[in-house]
Amino acid sequence: MKLSIFHTAALSAVLACAIPGWSETSPVPADDLFLQQQYLEALVREFQEIDTRVDDRLGRIVDALSAMEDTRNSKGEVLRTKHQVLDQLGQAVAYYRERMDVLTDDFRYFSDDPNARSDIKAQYDYFAEKGEQRINDIYEITRSLSRHQGFDAVMDDSFYDTTGQKPSQGGAKRDEGRNQALLTSYADDMAGDVGDAMKNDVETMNRQLAALRKSMDEESDPALKADMEDEAGRLEATIAHRMEQLRTTGKPEDTLTRPMGNKETQDMIEVLRSNAAKIREDFARMEKLRVDISQTQGRIWKLLEAGE
């Protein structure tokens, strides 16, 4: 089994000076332990820098969307954009969970190796933290959906019936009310989907916690049992946090959203799309770095074993 790891020592080494002129294409002798370790530090450093940049961009997107709502002039674009961003954040969470599942298998496979357990746990904790950050982003955007119930209708001022005649004011008002109801329903459906996902998440974590506690009762290795206790504590805290999010998801925050006109909405969407494209590029680079880190660490382990 190929081990996926994020070496704890390298995490500290990121704070050290980078290797001048170093890049991933630099020739590194596979049998030189020192150069392999330096190469690993350079890879981790770049990973951390990109990770920080992604968090910053995502934070700006979430803050901007959470503070916006539709008006009749924005034609529902704000809600549709929120829907798209929620979907993308959900995909990111799914990816982090997949990595955690792989690392859980690695942890079981190398359960008798303390060094391997430490390295695997470091990466597992990283993905767990990132998953929670993205779920918190989803929560913030979802809370803003309840504030869309006060926006004006999306229909344009020029209402015409099938004969090409402008209808009565009463008909226009009915159309406005119908569109407002449709958008409110759309926002409610989105919030409901997020709430259902959070409920399923709580159920899954409760099952994981029960299975973990059973394994803890049967575990005789003190170090491994301590790692299990740490994970049980993380699950308990996450479940409590998710339950609080569920309790408040449908309640608007005190800060009101700002109604958006059509041009302002289109400008905002262009900025968000640009940032989203940059984030996708960063994610692709981070995934390549993650693989390179894993392979480099594997070579280091072989060199360390050969030197014993």
PyMOL commands that set and color helices and strands:
alter all, ss='L'
color gray80, all
select helices_A, chain A and resi 8-13+33-66+77-109+114-150+169-218+222-248+262-307
alter helices_A, ss='H'
color red, helices_A
select strands_A, chain A and resi 68-69+258-259
alter strands_A, ss='S'
color yellow, strands_A
deselect
rebuild
show_as cartoon
